[in-house]
């Protein structure tokens, strides 16, 4: 992290504008550590970029143009699945630091504490997945990735409640729904190492969804809004996909995201 970066807002911009994947995860770790050690002022003067810097690879495609991954039994399909998840975790680094830099000034320091930890954990997830890809003879950037993930951040850049509703409480909650089956698919073909990594990631993601739900609920209550109803209104307004079962109700409940939030949205 540059020596002239002394406040948390500028530190978050530094992470967002670091394009190289390895350099980004190192920047994320350094910024999170500097905040934890009290070396960054709780100040948010820096202007956040509309879009983070991106490396030359992977090539980013619209979701509809992404090639099919095939059955998980082949090495090629396993690599494609891990690469897709690695890309999600790579973008999640930026989502966490954008959350802090864009909205941290609206909340007490505990908000920054929590989302800094989320950002550091997303960086760790990316590192685990990229290392696994290299063990399998590939690496992050070797395959195309879809370019729809930052769209949610762009469309909610002016409303922290919308950002919390869409990113942790829809997109990350969806990962809680589908990851157990993905783990089973890897383990069914003997890839217990990848399965173990995904179990570790899922444990952390429950906490990330919980962070989103906790801050969303407290902010909605402070504004005199019913959290469940306002969540549903925001999802209908900002989320272009569908909220569809099956739901991992148990994991969602651990995160405080009860059926009162999402059952009415199910399609």
SVG drawing of the C-alpha trace seen along z (x, -y; Angstrom):
<svg xmlns="http://www.w3.org/2000/svg" viewBox="-45 -14 50 54">
<polyline fill="none" stroke="black" stroke-width="0.4" points="0.0,0.0 1.5,-3.4 2.9,-5.4 0.7,-8.4 -2.5,-6.5 -3.5,-7.4 -7.3,-7.1 -9.7,-4.2 -11.5,-5.8 -8.2,-6.2 -7.1,-2.8 -10.2,-1.2 -9.6,-3.1 -6.1,-1.7 -7.6,1.9 -10.2,1.1 -7.7,-0.4 -5.2,2.5 -5.7,4.7 -3.3,7.6 -5.0,10.4 -2.1,11.3 -1.4,7.6 -5.1,7.0 -5.3,9.8 -2.1,8.5 -3.4,5.0 -6.7,6.2 -4.8,8.0 -2.5,5.0 -5.4,2.5 -7.4,4.8 -4.4,5.2 -3.6,1.5 -7.2,0.8 -7.1,3.5 -3.9,2.0 -5.3,-1.5 -3.1,-2.9 -5.9,-4.3 -8.1,-7.3 -11.9,-6.7 -12.2,-9.3 -13.9,-9.0 -12.8,-11.9 -11.6,-9.9 -13.8,-9.6 -14.7,-6.0 -14.3,-4.7 -17.4,-3.7 -15.6,-0.5 -12.5,1.2 -9.4,1.8 -9.4,5.2 -6.5,7.4 -6.1,8.2 -7.4,11.8 -9.8,13.3 -11.7,12.1 -15.1,10.9 -18.2,12.0 -21.9,11.4 -23.4,14.2 -25.3,15.6 -22.1,16.0 -20.2,18.0 -19.3,21.5 -20.9,24.5 -18.8,26.2 -19.9,29.8 -20.1,32.6 -18.0,32.3 -16.4,35.6 -13.8,34.3 -10.7,32.3 -11.7,29.6 -15.2,29.2 -13.8,29.1 -11.3,26.4 -14.0,24.4 -16.2,24.6 -13.3,23.6 -12.4,20.8 -16.0,19.4 -16.0,19.5 -12.5,17.8 -13.8,15.0 -16.8,14.5 -14.4,14.3 -12.1,11.9 -14.9,9.5 -16.1,10.0 -12.8,8.4 -13.8,5.2 -17.4,5.4 -16.3,5.5 -13.9,2.6 -16.3,0.6 -18.9,1.2 -16.5,-0.3 -15.2,-3.2 -18.6,-4.2 -20.8,-3.8 -18.6,-3.5 -19.1,-7.2 -22.8,-6.6 -22.2,-4.0 -20.2,-3.6 -16.7,-2.2 -18.0,1.3 -19.4,1.3 -15.9,0.8 -14.5,3.4 -16.9,6.0 -16.6,5.3 -12.8,5.0 -12.8,8.6 -15.1,9.6 -12.7,8.2 -9.8,10.0 -11.7,13.2 -12.7,12.8 -9.0,12.3 -8.2,15.5 -10.9,17.4 -9.5,16.2 -6.0,17.3 -7.2,20.8 -9.0,21.2 -6.2,19.9 -3.8,22.2 -6.1,25.1 -6.4,24.2 -2.6,24.2 -2.5,27.6 -4.8,28.8 -2.6,27.3 -4.5,24.0 -4.7,20.5 -7.1,17.6 -7.4,15.8 -7.0,19.0 -10.7,19.1 -13.3,16.4 -15.5,15.1 -18.9,13.4 -19.1,9.6 -22.4,9.4 -21.2,9.3 -20.2,5.6 -23.6,4.6 -25.2,5.0 -22.7,2.7 -23.1,0.1 -26.9,0.0 -26.9,-0.3 -24.0,-2.8 -26.4,-5.5 -28.2,-3.5 -26.5,-1.5 -29.8,0.4 -30.1,1.5 -26.4,2.6 -26.9,4.6 -30.1,6.1 -28.7,7.2 -25.1,8.2 -24.9,10.0 -28.6,10.8 -29.4,12.0 -26.2,12.9 -24.2,14.3 -27.3,15.9 -27.7,17.7 -24.2,19.1 -25.4,20.7 -28.2,22.4 -26.0,23.9 -22.7,24.6 -23.7,27.8 -24.6,29.5 -21.4,28.2 -19.4,29.7 -21.1,33.0 -20.4,33.0 -16.7,32.5 -16.5,35.1 -18.5,37.6 -15.6,37.7 -12.9,37.9 -11.9,34.2 -12.0,33.9 -9.4,31.0 -11.7,28.7 -14.7,29.8 -12.8,28.9 -12.0,25.4 -15.7,24.8 -16.8,25.9 -14.4,23.3 -15.7,20.6 -19.3,21.5 -18.6,21.2 -17.3,17.7 -20.1,16.7 -22.7,17.4 -21.0,14.7 -20.9,12.4 -24.7,12.8 -25.2,12.2 -23.2,9.0 -25.4,7.8 -28.6,8.8 -27.6,7.2 -26.6,3.8 -29.6,3.8 -32.0,4.5 -30.5,1.9 -30.5,-0.8 -34.1,0.0 -35.2,-0.1 -33.5,-3.4 -35.4,-4.8 -38.7,-3.5 -39.0,-0.9 -40.1,2.7 -36.9,4.6 -38.6,7.5 -40.9,5.4 -38.3,2.9 -36.0,5.7 -38.6,7.1 -39.2,3.7 -35.5,3.2 -35.0,6.7 -38.0,6.1 -36.5,2.8 -32.8,3.6 -32.4,7.3 -32.7,8.4 -32.7,12.1 -35.1,14.3 -35.1,15.4 -35.8,19.0 -35.8,22.2 -34.5,24.5 -33.3,22.4 -30.8,23.5 -33.2,22.3 -30.9,23.6 -27.8,21.7 -29.9,18.6 -31.4,18.8 -27.9,19.0 -27.2,15.7 -30.4,14.1 -32.0,14.1 -35.3,15.7 -38.0,16.8 -40.0,13.6 -37.5,11.8 -37.4,13.9 -40.4,16.3 -42.7,13.7 -40.1,13.2 -39.7,16.9 -40.5,17.8"/>
</svg>
